[in-house]
């Protein structure tokens, strides 16, 4: 089928085949210096396996980064419960760190090879997956084409495509159809996503809803929750989660305004990118606030106005402490981070106007009474002050958020039904351990 490809794809394949191996070492070393690659595992990016292949059938599941791999976790869990061995790949260091803690026995992680034919053939020859499952909108041309060349079915699950990405693909319709038309199964998140993916050439199996609705709540060690609750006893707590540059200033202004009236206030701040911890701590000091950094082993002592959670994978711990959470990426024009995890754990939710990435979830939470939208930093300050002063209203919102989250499940069952014809037969789950 390769000879039928449109000219732009043939040019891409030729360029990556010829130039990719020459450029990859310098590019990857630069990413190591930036903290974006694991130097000890760079060989995996060349398709060289980091572990032996176990016997039996393997399903390959891939998500680009944290969000996509989190969406895959319910599918990975369901496959392992069937006795299927699962190879999970991703492309970022942060997702690998998170998966190391969250993958069930029977699943193992590797980094995705670069989109170079030679590397992909090496990867596929070693792992020989029965089925490849990609999350959301992860379409790498050579990866799709090499799977097709090897006769390995490719499923897109939790499929979504933004209006902006859709417009981009429409500028190259023959390329889009050559790639999306090679999907064996396409499970879309929503009707709008299904219509866009179908126009690009995909055959839609079903509309599932969002797999993230079927994620279990993020874990937390009960002893750690108890310890932090004791350290912060007697203080009123609210949290700003997954914040982006520009939003921390609004959080600091909110703390200062509310603390003028409620002097036992503690603000927990968890940036989207924990590596910004030093920068954010400096900004807090410049705002006249005391910041304690979790990455340095500090606790939320009485001197801390801001408890800066500049660590990875601990949101579940702090969602259990804070009755009120502002979800970041919504005041900055980033489209919003996912509010589903705090909703599952029963927190009242605040968000800004930029909710495009998770518009369906935010709309359901707003309509159900579990979330309130604010327009700007001043609105955030007013909302936090109001809710901290009215505990009954905050508790009502928290219950409504949890009820709304519970009502949105079912995507996993619909997805597994669509994947069913391509999966290995059920086996003894004890045999799935690697």
C-alpha positions as CSV (number, residue, x, y, z in Angstrom):
1,X,0.0,0.0,0.0
2,X,3.0,2.3,0.4
3,X,3.2,3.0,-3.3
4,X,-0.3,4.5,-3.3
5,X,0.6,7.2,-0.8
6,X,0.2,10.9,-1.8
7,X,3.4,12.8,-2.7
8,X,3.7,14.7,0.7
9,X,3.7,11.4,2.6
10,X,6.2,9.8,0.3
11,X,8.5,12.9,0.7
12,X,8.1,12.6,4.5
13,X,9.0,9.0,4.5
14,X,12.1,9.6,2.4
15,X,13.2,12.6,4.5
16,X,12.8,10.7,7.8
17,X,14.5,7.6,6.5
18,X,17.5,9.5,5.2
19,X,17.8,12.4,7.6
20,X,16.2,11.0,10.8
21,X,19.1,8.7,11.8
22,X,21.6,11.5,11.1
23,X,19.7,14.2,13.1
24,X,18.3,12.0,16.0
25,X,21.4,11.8,18.2
26,X,22.0,15.6,18.4
27,X,18.3,16.3,18.9
28,X,17.9,13.7,21.6
29,X,21.0,14.9,23.4
30,X,19.6,18.5,23.4
31,X,16.4,17.2,24.9
32,X,18.4,15.4,27.6
33,X,20.0,18.7,28.6
34,X,16.5,20.2,28.8
35,X,15.3,17.4,31.0
36,X,12.9,16.1,28.3
37,X,14.5,12.7,27.8
38,X,15.8,10.0,30.2
39,X,19.4,9.6,29.2
40,X,19.6,6.1,30.6
41,X,16.8,5.0,28.2
42,X,17.6,6.8,25.0
43,X,18.1,3.5,23.2
44,X,14.3,3.0,23.4
45,X,13.8,6.1,21.2
46,X,15.8,4.3,18.5
47,X,13.5,1.3,18.8
48,X,16.0,-0.8,20.8
49,X,14.1,-2.7,23.4
50,X,14.8,-2.0,27.1
51,X,13.6,-5.4,28.2
52,X,13.0,-8.9,26.9
53,X,9.7,-9.8,25.2
54,X,7.6,-12.2,27.2
55,X,6.0,-15.2,25.5
56,X,2.4,-15.0,24.3
57,X,0.3,-12.3,22.8
58,X,1.0,-8.6,23.5
59,X,-1.2,-5.6,23.0
60,X,0.6,-2.2,22.5
61,X,-1.0,0.9,24.0
62,X,0.4,4.3,23.4
63,X,-0.4,7.8,24.8
64,X,1.7,10.9,24.0
65,X,2.0,12.4,27.5
66,X,0.4,12.4,30.9
67,X,-3.2,13.2,29.7
68,X,-3.3,10.6,27.0
69,X,-1.6,7.8,29.1
70,X,-4.0,8.5,32.0
71,X,-6.9,8.0,29.5
72,X,-5.5,4.7,28.6
73,X,-5.2,3.4,32.1
74,X,-8.8,2.0,32.3
75,X,-8.2,0.1,29.0
76,X,-4.8,-1.2,30.2
77,X,-6.4,-2.4,33.5
78,X,-9.2,-4.1,31.6
79,X,-6.8,-5.9,29.3
80,X,-4.6,-7.1,32.2
81,X,-7.7,-8.4,33.9
82,X,-8.3,-10.5,30.7
83,X,-4.8,-11.9,31.1
84,X,-3.4,-9.9,28.3
85,X,0.2,-8.6,28.5
86,X,0.3,-4.9,27.7
87,X,3.2,-2.8,26.4
88,X,2.6,0.9,27.2
89,X,4.6,3.6,25.4
90,X,4.7,7.3,25.8
91,X,6.9,10.1,24.7
92,X,7.7,12.2,27.8
93,X,9.7,11.7,31.0
94,X,6.8,12.9,33.2
95,X,4.4,10.3,31.8
96,X,7.0,7.6,32.3
97,X,7.4,8.6,35.9
98,X,3.7,8.6,36.5
99,X,3.2,5.2,34.7
100,X,5.9,3.7,36.9
101,X,3.5,4.2,39.8
102,X,0.2,3.6,38.1
103,X,0.6,0.7,35.7
104,X,-0.9,-2.6,37.0
105,X,1.2,-5.8,37.1
106,X,1.0,-7.3,33.6
107,X,1.8,-4.0,31.9
108,X,5.3,-2.5,31.3
109,X,6.5,0.9,29.9
110,X,8.8,1.7,27.0
111,X,9.5,5.1,25.3
112,X,8.0,5.5,21.8
113,X,10.6,5.2,19.1
114,X,11.1,8.3,17.0
115,X,9.0,8.4,13.8
116,X,11.8,6.9,11.7
117,X,11.0,3.8,9.6
118,X,14.2,2.0,10.7
119,X,13.5,2.5,14.4
120,X,9.8,1.5,14.1
121,X,10.6,-1.7,12.2
122,X,13.1,-2.7,14.9
123,X,10.5,-2.0,17.6
124,X,7.8,-3.9,15.9
125,X,10.0,-6.8,15.0
126,X,10.9,-7.2,18.7
127,X,7.5,-6.7,20.3
128,X,5.3,-8.2,17.6
129,X,2.0,-6.8,19.1
130,X,-1.3,-8.4,18.1
131,X,-3.0,-5.0,18.3
132,X,-1.9,-1.3,18.6
133,X,-4.1,1.1,20.6
134,X,-3.4,4.8,20.4
135,X,-5.1,7.4,22.5
136,X,-6.9,10.6,21.5
137,X,-5.2,12.1,18.4
138,X,-1.7,10.6,18.3
139,X,-1.1,10.1,14.6
140,X,2.5,9.7,13.6
141,X,2.7,9.1,9.8
142,X,5.5,6.5,9.7
143,X,4.1,4.7,12.8
144,X,0.7,4.3,11.2
145,X,2.3,3.2,7.9
146,X,4.7,0.7,9.5
147,X,1.9,-0.9,11.5
148,X,-0.1,-1.2,8.2
149,X,3.0,-2.6,6.5
150,X,3.3,-5.2,9.3
151,X,-0.4,-6.1,9.1
152,X,-1.0,-5.0,12.8
153,X,-4.4,-3.6,13.4
154,X,-4.4,0.0,14.8
155,X,-7.2,1.3,17.1
156,X,-7.7,4.9,18.0
157,X,-9.5,5.1,21.4
158,X,-10.8,8.1,23.3
159,X,-10.5,9.8,19.9
160,X,-10.7,13.5,19.8
161,X,-9.6,16.2,17.4
162,X,-9.8,19.9,18.1
163,X,-11.3,22.4,15.7
164,X,-7.8,23.8,15.1
165,X,-6.2,20.4,14.4
166,X,-9.1,19.5,12.2
167,X,-8.6,22.6,10.1
168,X,-4.9,21.8,9.8
169,X,-5.7,18.3,8.5
170,X,-8.2,19.6,6.0
171,X,-5.5,21.5,4.3
172,X,-4.0,18.2,3.3
173,X,-7.1,16.0,2.8
174,X,-5.3,13.2,0.8
175,X,-2.6,12.9,3.5
176,X,-5.4,12.8,6.2
177,X,-7.3,10.0,4.3
178,X,-4.1,8.0,3.8
179,X,-3.5,8.0,7.5
180,X,-6.9,8.1,9.2
181,X,-8.2,5.6,6.6
182,X,-5.7,3.0,7.9
183,X,-7.2,3.0,11.3
184,X,-8.8,-0.4,11.9
185,X,-11.0,0.8,14.7
186,X,-11.8,4.4,15.7
187,X,-13.7,5.1,19.0
188,X,-14.6,8.8,19.3
189,X,-15.1,10.7,22.5
190,X,-18.1,12.7,21.2
191,X,-20.4,13.2,18.2
192,X,-18.4,16.3,17.1
193,X,-15.1,14.3,17.3
194,X,-16.7,11.4,15.4
195,X,-17.9,13.7,12.6
196,X,-14.5,15.3,12.3
197,X,-12.6,12.0,12.3
198,X,-15.0,10.5,9.8
199,X,-14.4,13.5,7.4
200,X,-10.7,12.9,7.7
201,X,-11.2,9.3,6.6
202,X,-11.7,7.2,9.7
203,X,-14.4,4.6,10.0
204,X,-16.1,5.2,13.4
205,X,-16.9,2.1,15.4
206,X,-18.7,3.9,18.2
207,X,-18.9,7.1,20.4
208,X,-17.7,6.1,23.8
209,X,-17.6,9.3,25.9
210,X,-14.3,10.1,27.7
211,X,-12.3,7.2,29.1
212,X,-11.0,9.5,31.8
213,X,-14.5,9.4,33.3
214,X,-13.7,5.7,34.1
215,X,-10.4,6.3,35.8
216,X,-10.3,5.4,39.5
217,X,-9.6,8.4,41.7
218,X,-5.9,9.3,41.9
219,X,-4.3,7.3,44.8
220,X,-3.0,8.6,48.0
221,X,-1.3,6.9,51.0
222,X,-3.9,7.3,53.9
223,X,-1.0,7.8,56.3
224,X,0.3,10.7,54.2
225,X,-3.1,12.2,54.1
226,X,-3.4,11.9,57.9
227,X,0.0,13.4,58.4
228,X,-0.6,16.4,56.2
229,X,-4.0,16.9,57.7
230,X,-2.4,17.1,61.2
231,X,0.3,19.5,60.0
232,X,-2.4,21.8,58.6
233,X,-5.0,21.4,61.3
234,X,-6.8,24.6,62.2
235,X,-6.2,26.2,58.9
236,X,-8.7,27.0,56.1
237,X,-7.5,25.4,52.9
238,X,-8.1,25.9,49.2
239,X,-6.0,24.7,46.3
240,X,-5.0,25.9,42.8
241,X,-4.2,22.8,40.7
242,X,-2.3,22.4,37.4
243,X,-1.6,26.1,37.1
244,X,0.2,27.7,34.1
245,X,2.4,30.8,33.9
246,X,0.3,33.9,34.6
247,X,-2.1,32.1,36.8
248,X,0.1,32.0,39.9
249,X,-0.1,35.7,40.2
250,X,-3.9,35.5,40.4
251,X,-3.5,32.8,43.1
252,X,-1.1,35.0,45.1
253,X,-3.5,38.0,44.8
254,X,-6.4,35.8,45.9
255,X,-4.5,34.6,48.9
256,X,-3.5,38.1,50.0
257,X,-7.1,39.4,49.6
258,X,-8.7,36.5,51.4
259,X,-6.0,36.2,54.1
260,X,-6.7,39.9,55.1
261,X,-10.0,38.7,56.5
262,X,-9.2,35.0,57.2
263,X,-5.8,34.9,58.8
264,X,-5.5,31.1,59.1
265,X,-5.6,30.6,55.3
266,X,-3.4,28.1,53.6
267,X,-3.2,28.0,49.8
268,X,-1.9,24.8,48.2
269,X,-0.4,25.5,44.8
270,X,0.4,22.6,42.4
271,X,1.8,23.9,39.1
272,X,1.2,21.9,35.9
273,X,4.9,21.7,35.4
274,X,6.6,21.0,38.8
275,X,10.0,22.0,37.4
276,X,8.9,25.6,37.7
277,X,9.0,25.3,41.5
278,X,12.0,27.6,42.0
279,X,10.5,30.2,39.7
280,X,7.1,30.1,41.4
281,X,8.6,30.2,44.9
282,X,10.5,33.3,44.0
283,X,7.4,34.9,42.6
284,X,5.6,34.2,45.9
285,X,8.4,35.9,47.9
286,X,8.2,38.9,45.6
287,X,4.5,39.0,46.3
288,X,5.3,39.1,50.1
289,X,4.1,35.6,50.7
290,X,5.9,32.7,52.5
291,X,6.2,29.6,50.3
292,X,7.1,26.1,51.5
293,X,8.3,23.7,48.8
294,X,7.3,20.1,49.0
295,X,10.2,19.1,46.7
296,X,12.6,20.3,49.4
297,X,10.9,18.3,52.1
298,X,9.0,21.2,53.7
299,X,5.6,20.8,55.2
300,X,2.7,23.3,55.4
301,X,3.9,24.9,58.6
302,X,2.4,27.9,60.2
303,X,4.8,30.3,58.5
304,X,3.7,29.1,55.0
305,X,1.1,31.1,53.2
306,X,1.6,29.0,50.1
307,X,2.4,25.3,50.1
308,X,4.0,24.7,46.8
309,X,3.5,21.1,45.5
310,X,6.4,21.0,43.0
311,X,6.3,17.2,42.8
312,X,4.8,14.8,40.4
313,X,1.9,12.4,40.9
314,X,0.6,13.7,44.3
315,X,-2.5,15.5,43.3
316,X,-4.7,12.8,44.8
317,X,-3.2,13.5,48.2
318,X,-4.0,17.2,48.1
319,X,-7.4,16.8,46.5
320,X,-8.3,14.8,49.6
321,X,-7.1,17.8,51.8
322,X,-8.7,20.7,50.0
323,X,-12.5,21.2,49.9
324,X,-12.2,23.8,47.2
325,X,-10.0,23.6,44.0
326,X,-9.3,26.0,41.2
327,X,-8.5,24.1,38.0
328,X,-5.6,25.7,36.1
329,X,-5.2,26.4,32.5
330,X,-8.6,28.1,32.5
331,X,-7.5,31.7,33.4
332,X,-4.5,31.5,31.1
333,X,-5.6,30.7,27.6
334,X,-4.6,27.1,27.7
335,X,-7.9,25.4,27.2
336,X,-8.1,24.1,30.8
337,X,-6.8,21.0,32.6
338,X,-9.0,18.1,33.5
339,X,-11.4,18.8,36.4
340,X,-12.5,15.2,36.6
341,X,-10.1,14.0,39.3
342,X,-11.0,16.6,41.9
343,X,-14.7,16.1,41.0
344,X,-14.4,12.3,41.6
345,X,-12.9,13.1,45.1
346,X,-15.7,15.5,46.0
347,X,-14.2,18.9,45.9
348,X,-16.0,22.1,44.9
349,X,-14.5,23.4,41.7
350,X,-13.7,26.9,40.3
351,X,-12.5,27.5,36.8
352,X,-11.8,30.4,34.4
353,X,-13.4,31.0,30.9
354,X,-10.9,28.9,28.9
355,X,-12.3,25.4,29.1
356,X,-12.1,24.2,25.5
357,X,-10.0,21.1,26.2
358,X,-12.6,19.7,28.5
359,X,-15.7,21.7,27.6
360,X,-18.1,18.8,28.0
361,X,-16.9,18.0,31.6
362,X,-16.8,21.6,32.7
363,X,-20.3,22.2,31.3
364,X,-21.7,19.1,33.1
365,X,-20.1,20.2,36.4
366,X,-21.4,23.8,36.0
367,X,-24.9,22.5,35.1
368,X,-24.9,20.0,38.0
369,X,-23.8,22.7,40.5
370,X,-20.4,21.2,41.3
371,X,-18.4,24.0,39.6
372,X,-18.5,27.8,39.2
373,X,-16.9,29.7,36.4
374,X,-15.1,33.0,37.0
375,X,-13.8,35.5,34.5
376,X,-10.6,36.9,35.9
377,X,-8.3,37.1,38.9
378,X,-10.7,39.4,40.8
379,X,-13.5,36.9,40.3
380,X,-11.3,34.1,41.6
381,X,-10.7,36.1,44.8
382,X,-14.4,36.8,45.3
383,X,-15.4,33.2,44.7
384,X,-12.7,31.8,47.1
385,X,-13.8,34.3,49.8
386,X,-17.5,33.5,49.3
387,X,-17.0,29.7,49.5
388,X,-14.6,29.7,52.4
389,X,-17.1,31.8,54.3
390,X,-20.0,29.4,53.5
391,X,-19.1,25.9,54.4
392,X,-22.5,24.5,53.6
393,X,-22.4,25.9,50.0
394,X,-18.9,24.4,49.5
395,X,-20.1,21.0,50.8
396,X,-23.1,21.1,48.5
397,X,-20.9,21.9,45.5
398,X,-18.5,19.1,46.5
399,X,-21.3,16.6,46.6
400,X,-22.7,17.8,43.3
401,X,-19.3,17.5,41.7
402,X,-18.9,13.9,42.9
403,X,-22.4,13.0,41.7
404,X,-21.8,14.5,38.3
405,X,-18.5,12.6,37.9
406,X,-20.2,9.4,38.9
407,X,-22.9,9.9,36.2
408,X,-20.4,10.3,33.3
409,X,-18.9,6.7,33.2
410,X,-19.4,3.9,30.7
411,X,-16.7,4.8,28.1
412,X,-14.6,1.8,29.1
413,X,-17.3,-0.7,28.4
414,X,-18.1,0.7,25.0
415,X,-14.4,0.9,24.1
416,X,-13.7,-2.7,25.1
417,X,-16.7,-3.9,23.0
418,X,-15.3,-2.1,20.0
419,X,-11.8,-3.6,20.6
420,X,-13.2,-7.1,21.3
421,X,-12.8,-8.7,17.8
422,X,-9.1,-7.8,17.7
423,X,-8.1,-8.9,21.2
424,X,-6.4,-12.1,22.2
425,X,-8.8,-14.6,23.8
426,X,-9.1,-14.3,27.6
427,X,-6.3,-16.0,29.6
428,X,-5.5,-16.6,33.2
429,X,-4.5,-13.2,34.5
430,X,-1.8,-14.7,36.6
431,X,0.0,-15.5,33.3
432,X,0.1,-11.9,32.3
433,X,2.8,-10.9,34.8
434,X,6.1,-10.0,33.2
